[in-house]
Each structure stands twice: as structure tokens, then as C-alpha cells.
Amino acid sequence: MKLFWPKQLAFDQALQQVTAQPVNQPFSKDIIIFTQALSKRFLKLRHMPEVVALGYWLRRANVMAMQEVFAKEHEKMIVKARGTVFHIAPSNVDTIFVYSWMLSMMAGNRNILRISTKAEVNDMLKIILEELEKHAQIAKQTLICTYEHTENATAEISAQCHTRVIWGGDQTIQTIRQIPLSPIANELAFADRFSLAVLNSESIGQLDEASFDQLLEQFYNDSFWFNQMACSSPRLIVWIGKKSERFWKGFEQKIKQKQYELIAATQVTKYTTALQLATEDYVGKVVTEPYFARVALEELPNGAREQHCGSGLFYECERTTLMDVARLVTDKDQTLAYYGFTSQQLEQLVLQIDSRGIDRIVPIGQALDFDGVWDGQNFLTSFTRKVVVK
């Protein structure tokens, strides 16, 4: 067990201290001040673009807009925080626990965060700990720790929390779900998901150089910020029309321009995964480049989703119309990023999808943008409760 916050307390004491604190009203003054302090400092971490994006999301105008929508949706209702929210963060996306925590805090809750044992005390976490020193009210309502899943801490916290949020793979969720929650607690689980991009070949072919470069920049951000391991990063590229070699050549140059660091271990994983896939009947041509690999598919069986390793591995297929994409979608699919289609066309696609799949449809460049609704769950709704007075 390692306790990042509060400092100089044993875990049992810290847990008792946090759960004894009163909750806040949603979007209270102390919450707004704390979020703005973080936002201003996160925006300066230019070497961590994913943290800059988090800082931008936390800017005052966006928080005020969330408060306005929340107030309008709950007009003439009594809405209170649920109490103590337990966040179990993933290992593949460093910032995700902060989004979850911020929304729970905005809802007025006390918060306990278990971050990955792989996590390091990076600049983002240092800022969080420094700002907690300055904001006593929020500090008293916050516990940040890490520990091995073999320890009993998950059971201790689960017995006392009112909401449990699990970010992790399917196996992690299944394991944690065996640990009992309080009978009055609810749970949000965000499992392994798979995402895709749908590109209009004709539209891309008509782009001038400046617009084409902007598209490549946005696709790079969606794919490489978290080494393609974020659940919303595109892993399957569906071309409506013929695949564009211009796109891939330009993308290779964009990656070089960004000075993307090639790590030997991920290179080996990507290469061996591509070779393994090449033996499958549903796989056509496999192209391996230093920065990415392309695996041509006719169909996308569930097994292919499970085999994906990230690190710049792209499945690729061609379809005649956008409506043909509906038959590719399964329950596991989360985000569809697109280029070259109208809102009306995309809405028609949604109506054609028969599976549970696809919770988000966003333009290329916004696949990693966080929202208060994720995987179909509205966080502020799940993190609060309505009190009925008749």
C-alpha cells in the first residue's frame, strides 16, 4: 500500500477521515476554485498533450456550461451527492481517473482513487498533490493510493463506498465484481472496448495540402497519444471507396515529423501480432512499416478485436457505402471517428446498427475527447441522487 494523499497517515486512518467528511453541494464554490487551479497548471504541461487536453476540458467556461446544463436538467428537484465514490483507475490511460474524479467532485462527493501500481509520480500527479495542499476542503474529501489487487484494501473501500467506478479490462472487472459492495451502492464499469474510424476516400482525395495535413495531425493525436491503447483510439480503418495510399504515405511522414519514439518492445509486439494475424483466413495483405502495420481484412470477427495489441497496428477494410459499416459493429465497439460524412448520414448509420455497439460518433481528432457521457453512462446522473419530497 502506498498512500499519495493524505500524507503522514496510515491507510485505515485516512479511510476513516475521508468517509467521515460531509459532502458538498454539486458545483460548490470550493469545487470550482479547485478545478480552475488544476486547469491553469495543466495547460502549461506542453510536454504532456493529453494533460493539456484535460486542462482545457477543466477550463472555467466548460465547467460553467456543465453546471448550467445540470441545473436545467434538475430544475425544481433536490439533488444531492451519493456520498463516497471509489475510482479504480486503468493502467493504459494516465488521465482517465482525473476525469472520473472531477465529475464526481463536481457532483459533490467524497472521492477515493486507487491508481495503477504502474503509475509514476509524473508532473500531473505532482500538481494534483500540490494543489490539494492548498485546498483544505477538497483535500479532506480525497484519498489517493495504490496497492496490489491481492491486498484487502479494495474490499475495505468497497464496503464503505456508495459508488464504485471500475476502469479496466474485462478480467479486472470480473475479479473486482466478486468483491461485495454495500447493498445501497451502485457501480459503473468501463470494460475493454474497440473503436474504429470511417474515412470517405473521395472527400480525402479532394483535400488541399493544408487540409490534408490537418487531417493527418488529428488522426495522429487520436491514434498515438496513448500508444493506441485508449479504448477510443481507432484500430480499424474502414474506407468508403478505395483505400488511400496517399493517406498512409502522408501519415508516415507525419509520425516522423512528430518524432514519435519507437520502443523496441512495442515494435516486436506489433510485428509478431501482424505475422500471427497473417495466418488467419480472414486476413489479406499485411504491410509492416517501422511506425505502423496495416492488416487488410474482409470481415472482422471478434477474435481479431481480442488480438489487437495497439502500438500502431491498424486493421483496414473497404466498403461501398457508409450503411455497410453497420454489419461490422458488435457489442464491444465504442467510438466511431469519421471524416467526410454528414450528420444525417451518420444518424442513418446509427439506426442501421442492431448490436449494442457504438456509443460515440465524433470527427477525426476528437476520439480521445472526454465527455460527461461515456459508454452511454451519464456521470453526473450516476454520481448524484434525487430526493423526492411530496
C-alpha positions as CSV (number, residue, x, y, z in Angstrom):
1,M,0.0,0.0,0.0
2,K,1.3,3.4,-0.9
3,L,-0.7,6.5,0.1
4,F,-0.2,9.6,-2.0
5,W,-2.9,11.6,-0.2
6,P,-3.4,12.3,2.7
7,K,0.2,12.4,3.8
8,Q,1.6,11.1,7.1
9,L,-1.5,8.9,7.8
10,A,-2.0,5.2,7.9
11,F,-4.4,3.8,5.3
12,D,-7.1,2.9,7.9
13,Q,-6.9,6.3,9.5
14,A,-7.1,8.1,6.1
15,L,-10.1,6.0,5.0
16,Q,-11.9,6.8,8.2
17,Q,-11.1,10.5,7.9
18,V,-12.3,10.8,4.3
19,T,-15.6,8.9,4.8
20,A,-16.4,11.0,7.9
21,Q,-16.4,14.2,5.9
22,P,-19.7,15.9,4.9
23,V,-20.4,16.0,1.2
24,N,-20.6,19.2,-0.9
25,Q,-23.5,20.6,-2.9
26,P,-23.0,20.0,-6.6
27,F,-20.7,22.6,-8.2
28,S,-20.0,24.3,-4.9
29,K,-17.6,27.3,-4.8
30,D,-14.7,25.2,-3.3
31,I,-15.1,22.7,-6.2
32,I,-15.0,25.4,-8.8
33,I,-11.9,27.1,-7.3
34,F,-10.0,23.7,-7.1
35,T,-10.8,22.8,-10.7
36,Q,-9.7,26.1,-12.0
37,A,-6.4,25.9,-10.1
38,L,-5.7,22.5,-11.7
39,S,-6.8,23.7,-15.2
40,K,-4.4,26.6,-15.2
41,R,-1.4,24.4,-14.2
42,F,-2.3,21.5,-16.5
43,L,-2.5,23.9,-19.5
44,K,1.2,24.6,-19.0
45,L,2.3,21.0,-19.3
46,R,3.1,21.2,-23.1
47,H,5.2,18.1,-23.0
48,M,2.1,16.1,-21.9
49,P,-0.6,17.0,-24.6
50,E,-3.1,14.6,-23.0
51,V,-2.9,16.6,-19.7
52,V,-3.2,19.9,-21.7
53,A,-6.4,18.5,-23.1
54,L,-7.6,17.7,-19.6
55,G,-6.7,21.3,-18.5
56,Y,-8.7,22.6,-21.5
57,W,-11.7,20.5,-20.5
58,L,-11.5,21.8,-16.9
59,R,-11.4,25.5,-18.0
60,R,-14.0,27.7,-16.3
61,A,-16.2,28.1,-19.4
62,N,-16.7,24.4,-19.8
63,V,-17.3,23.7,-16.1
64,M,-19.9,26.6,-16.0
65,A,-21.5,25.1,-19.1
66,M,-21.8,21.7,-17.4
67,Q,-23.2,23.4,-14.3
68,E,-25.8,25.2,-16.4
69,V,-26.9,22.0,-18.1
70,F,-27.0,20.2,-14.8
71,A,-29.1,22.9,-13.2
72,K,-31.6,23.0,-16.1
73,E,-32.0,19.2,-16.1
74,H,-32.7,19.2,-12.4
75,E,-34.8,22.3,-12.1
76,K,-37.3,22.1,-9.1
77,M,-35.5,18.9,-7.9
78,I,-33.5,18.2,-4.8
79,V,-30.2,16.6,-6.0
80,K,-27.5,15.5,-3.6
81,A,-24.2,13.8,-3.9
82,R,-24.2,10.0,-3.4
83,G,-21.5,10.1,-0.8
84,T,-18.2,8.3,-1.2
85,V,-17.1,7.3,-4.8
86,F,-14.4,4.8,-5.2
87,H,-12.5,5.1,-8.5
88,I,-10.3,2.2,-9.7
89,A,-8.1,3.7,-12.5
90,P,-6.7,1.8,-15.5
91,S,-3.0,1.4,-16.4
92,N,-3.3,2.3,-20.0
93,V,-4.6,5.9,-19.8
94,D,-3.0,8.1,-17.2
95,T,-5.5,10.9,-17.2
96,I,-8.8,8.9,-17.1
97,F,-9.1,8.8,-13.3
98,V,-8.9,12.6,-13.2
99,Y,-11.9,13.0,-15.5
100,S,-13.8,10.5,-13.4
101,W,-12.7,12.1,-10.2
102,M,-13.5,15.7,-11.4
103,L,-17.1,14.8,-12.4
104,S,-17.7,13.0,-9.1
105,M,-16.3,16.0,-7.2
106,M,-18.5,18.4,-9.2
107,A,-21.4,16.3,-8.1
108,G,-20.3,17.0,-4.5
109,N,-18.9,13.6,-3.5
110,R,-16.0,12.4,-1.3
111,N,-13.5,10.5,-3.5
112,I,-11.1,7.6,-3.1
113,L,-8.8,6.9,-6.0
114,R,-6.8,3.7,-6.5
115,I,-4.3,4.4,-9.3
116,S,-2.3,1.8,-11.1
117,T,0.7,0.3,-9.4
118,K,2.5,1.0,-12.8
119,A,1.8,4.7,-12.4
120,E,4.7,7.0,-11.6
121,V,4.6,10.3,-9.8
122,N,4.6,12.4,-13.0
123,D,4.1,16.1,-13.4
124,M,0.3,15.8,-13.4
125,L,0.2,13.9,-10.2
126,K,2.7,16.3,-8.6
127,I,0.4,19.2,-9.5
128,I,-2.6,17.4,-8.0
129,L,-0.8,16.8,-4.7
130,E,0.5,20.3,-4.5
131,E,-3.0,21.8,-5.1
132,L,-4.5,19.5,-2.5
133,E,-2.1,21.1,0.0
134,K,-3.7,24.5,-0.8
135,H,-7.4,23.5,-0.8
136,A,-8.3,22.1,2.6
137,Q,-12.0,21.3,1.9
138,I,-11.3,19.2,-1.1
139,A,-8.2,17.7,0.5
140,K,-10.2,16.3,3.4
141,Q,-12.6,14.6,1.0
142,T,-9.9,13.0,-1.1
143,L,-7.8,9.8,-0.7
144,I,-5.3,8.8,-3.4
145,C,-3.5,5.5,-3.2
146,T,-2.0,2.5,-5.0
147,Y,-1.8,-1.1,-4.0
148,E,-1.6,-4.6,-5.4
149,H,-5.0,-6.2,-6.2
150,T,-4.1,-9.0,-3.9
151,E,-4.4,-6.7,-0.9
152,N,-7.6,-6.3,1.1
153,A,-8.0,-2.6,0.5
154,T,-10.5,-3.0,-2.4
155,A,-12.8,-4.9,-0.1
156,E,-12.4,-2.4,2.7
157,I,-13.2,0.6,0.5
158,S,-16.0,-1.2,-1.4
159,A,-17.8,-1.9,1.9
160,Q,-17.9,1.8,2.6
161,C,-18.4,3.5,-0.7
162,H,-21.7,4.5,-2.3
163,T,-20.5,4.2,-5.9
164,R,-17.7,2.1,-7.4
165,V,-16.2,3.0,-10.7
166,I,-14.0,0.4,-12.4
167,W,-11.8,1.4,-15.4
168,G,-10.1,-1.7,-16.7
169,G,-10.1,-4.8,-18.8
170,D,-12.8,-7.5,-18.8
171,Q,-10.8,-9.7,-16.4
172,T,-10.2,-6.8,-13.9
173,I,-13.9,-6.1,-13.9
174,Q,-14.9,-9.7,-13.4
175,T,-12.4,-10.0,-10.5
176,I,-13.5,-6.8,-8.7
177,R,-17.2,-7.7,-9.1
178,Q,-16.6,-10.7,-6.9
179,I,-15.8,-8.2,-4.1
180,P,-19.1,-7.2,-2.4
181,L,-20.4,-3.6,-2.4
182,S,-22.6,-2.1,0.2
183,P,-26.3,-3.0,-0.6
184,I,-27.1,0.7,-1.3
185,A,-24.1,1.3,-3.6
186,N,-24.2,1.4,-7.4
187,E,-21.4,0.6,-9.8
188,L,-20.1,1.9,-13.2
189,A,-17.8,-0.4,-15.1
190,F,-15.9,0.5,-18.2
191,A,-14.6,-2.7,-19.9
192,D,-12.4,-3.5,-22.8
193,R,-13.8,-1.6,-25.9
194,F,-12.7,-1.4,-29.5
195,S,-13.0,1.7,-31.8
196,L,-12.9,2.4,-35.5
197,A,-12.5,5.2,-38.0
198,V,-14.6,5.6,-41.2
199,L,-13.0,7.6,-43.9
200,N,-14.6,8.9,-47.1
201,S,-11.9,8.2,-49.8
202,E,-13.4,10.7,-52.3
203,S,-13.5,13.5,-49.8
204,I,-9.9,12.9,-48.7
205,G,-8.8,12.8,-52.3
206,Q,-10.2,16.3,-52.9
207,L,-8.3,17.9,-49.9
208,D,-5.7,20.6,-50.5
209,E,-2.4,20.1,-48.8
210,A,-3.2,22.2,-45.7
211,S,-6.4,20.5,-45.0
212,F,-4.8,17.1,-45.7
213,D,-2.0,17.9,-43.2
214,Q,-4.6,18.9,-40.6
215,L,-6.5,15.6,-41.0
216,L,-3.2,13.7,-40.6
217,E,-2.4,15.7,-37.4
218,Q,-5.8,14.9,-36.0
219,F,-5.6,11.2,-36.9
220,Y,-2.1,11.1,-35.2
221,N,-3.5,12.5,-32.0
222,D,-6.4,10.0,-31.9
223,S,-4.1,7.1,-32.6
224,F,-0.7,7.8,-30.9
225,W,-1.4,9.9,-27.7
226,F,-1.8,6.7,-25.6
227,N,0.1,4.4,-28.0
228,Q,-3.3,3.4,-29.5
229,M,-4.2,1.7,-26.2
230,A,-7.1,4.1,-25.2
231,C,-10.4,2.3,-25.8
232,S,-11.5,5.2,-28.1
233,S,-8.4,5.2,-30.3
234,P,-9.2,3.9,-33.8
235,R,-7.9,0.4,-34.5
236,L,-10.0,-0.5,-37.6
237,I,-10.0,1.9,-40.6
238,V,-13.0,1.5,-42.9
239,W,-12.6,3.1,-46.2
240,I,-15.8,4.0,-48.0
241,G,-14.4,3.7,-51.5
242,K,-10.9,2.6,-52.2
243,K,-8.2,2.9,-49.6
244,S,-5.9,5.9,-50.0
245,E,-2.2,5.2,-50.3
246,R,-1.7,9.0,-50.2
247,F,-3.2,8.9,-46.7
248,W,-0.8,6.3,-45.4
249,K,2.3,7.8,-47.0
250,G,1.4,11.2,-45.6
251,F,0.7,9.6,-42.2
252,E,4.1,8.0,-42.1
253,Q,5.7,11.5,-42.7
254,K,3.5,13.0,-40.0
255,I,4.7,10.4,-37.5
256,K,8.4,11.2,-38.4
257,Q,7.6,14.9,-38.1
258,K,6.3,14.3,-34.6
259,Q,9.5,12.5,-33.7
260,Y,7.5,9.6,-32.3
261,E,9.7,7.3,-30.2
262,L,10.0,3.8,-31.5
263,I,10.2,1.5,-28.5
264,A,11.8,-1.9,-29.2
265,A,9.3,-4.0,-27.1
266,T,6.2,-2.5,-28.7
267,Q,7.8,-2.9,-32.1
268,V,8.3,-6.6,-31.5
269,T,4.8,-7.0,-30.2
270,K,3.3,-5.2,-33.2
271,Y,5.4,-7.2,-35.7
272,T,4.7,-10.6,-34.2
273,T,0.9,-9.8,-33.9
274,A,0.8,-8.8,-37.5
275,L,2.6,-12.1,-38.5
276,Q,0.2,-14.1,-36.4
277,L,-2.8,-12.4,-38.0
278,A,-1.4,-13.1,-41.4
279,T,-2.1,-16.8,-40.9
280,E,-5.8,-16.2,-40.4
281,D,-8.2,-16.9,-43.3
282,Y,-10.0,-13.5,-43.0
283,V,-6.7,-11.6,-43.4
284,G,-5.5,-10.4,-46.8
285,K,-2.4,-8.4,-47.3
286,V,-0.2,-7.4,-44.3
287,V,2.1,-4.4,-44.6
288,T,4.6,-3.7,-41.8
289,E,6.3,-0.3,-41.6
290,P,8.6,0.9,-38.9
291,Y,5.9,3.2,-37.4
292,F,2.7,1.2,-38.1
293,A,1.4,-2.0,-39.5
294,R,-1.6,-2.4,-41.8
295,V,-3.7,-5.6,-41.8
296,A,-6.2,-5.9,-44.7
297,L,-9.5,-7.6,-43.7
298,E,-12.6,-8.6,-45.4
299,E,-14.5,-9.2,-42.2
300,L,-13.8,-8.5,-38.5
301,P,-14.5,-11.5,-36.3
302,N,-14.5,-10.9,-32.5
303,G,-11.2,-12.8,-32.2
304,A,-9.5,-10.1,-34.2
305,R,-10.6,-7.5,-31.7
306,E,-9.1,-9.6,-28.9
307,Q,-5.8,-10.0,-30.7
308,H,-5.2,-6.3,-31.3
309,C,-2.0,-5.0,-29.5
310,G,-2.1,-1.3,-30.1
311,S,1.3,0.4,-30.8
312,G,0.3,1.4,-34.3
313,L,-1.5,-1.7,-35.6
314,F,-4.3,-0.8,-38.0
315,Y,-6.9,-3.2,-39.4
316,E,-8.2,-2.0,-42.7
317,C,-11.1,-2.8,-45.0
318,E,-13.1,-1.3,-47.8
319,R,-16.9,-0.8,-48.0
320,T,-19.1,0.6,-50.8
321,T,-21.4,2.7,-48.6
322,L,-21.5,4.0,-45.1
323,M,-24.5,1.8,-44.3
324,D,-22.3,-1.2,-44.9
325,V,-20.4,-0.4,-41.7
326,A,-23.4,-1.4,-39.6
327,R,-22.7,-5.1,-40.3
328,L,-19.2,-4.7,-38.8
329,V,-20.3,-3.4,-35.5
330,T,-20.5,-5.6,-32.4
331,D,-21.3,-5.0,-28.7
332,K,-17.6,-4.3,-28.0
333,D,-17.4,-1.3,-30.3
334,Q,-17.3,2.1,-28.6
335,T,-16.2,5.1,-30.7
336,L,-16.6,5.7,-34.4
337,A,-14.4,8.6,-35.6
338,Y,-15.3,9.9,-39.1
339,Y,-14.2,12.1,-41.9
340,G,-16.3,13.1,-45.0
341,F,-19.8,12.4,-43.9
342,T,-22.8,14.5,-42.8
343,S,-24.7,14.3,-39.5
344,Q,-27.7,13.0,-41.4
345,Q,-25.7,10.1,-42.9
346,L,-24.3,9.2,-39.5
347,E,-27.7,9.3,-37.8
348,Q,-28.9,6.9,-40.5
349,L,-26.0,4.6,-39.8
350,V,-26.9,4.5,-36.1
351,L,-30.4,3.4,-37.0
352,Q,-29.0,0.5,-39.0
353,I,-26.8,-0.9,-36.1
354,D,-28.6,-3.8,-34.5
355,S,-25.9,-4.6,-31.8
356,R,-25.2,-2.8,-28.5
357,G,-22.1,-1.3,-30.2
358,I,-21.2,2.4,-30.8
359,D,-21.8,4.9,-28.0
360,R,-19.9,7.8,-29.6
361,I,-19.6,9.2,-33.1
362,V,-17.1,12.0,-33.4
363,P,-15.0,13.8,-36.1
364,I,-11.4,12.5,-36.5
365,G,-9.3,14.4,-33.9
366,Q,-11.9,14.1,-31.2
367,A,-11.8,10.4,-30.4
368,L,-10.0,11.0,-27.1
369,D,-12.0,14.0,-26.0
370,F,-13.7,13.1,-22.8
371,D,-17.4,13.9,-22.1
372,G,-19.7,13.7,-19.2
373,V,-21.4,10.8,-21.0
374,W,-19.1,7.9,-21.6
375,D,-20.0,4.4,-22.9
376,G,-23.6,5.6,-22.7
377,Q,-23.3,6.5,-19.0
378,N,-24.1,10.0,-17.7
379,F,-21.6,10.5,-14.9
380,L,-23.3,13.4,-13.1
381,T,-26.5,11.4,-13.0
382,S,-24.8,8.3,-11.7
383,F,-22.8,10.3,-9.1
384,T,-25.9,12.0,-7.6
385,R,-29.2,11.0,-6.2
386,K,-32.6,12.7,-6.3
387,V,-34.5,13.3,-3.1
388,V,-38.3,13.3,-3.6
389,V,-40.4,15.5,-1.3
390,K,-44.2,15.2,-1.7
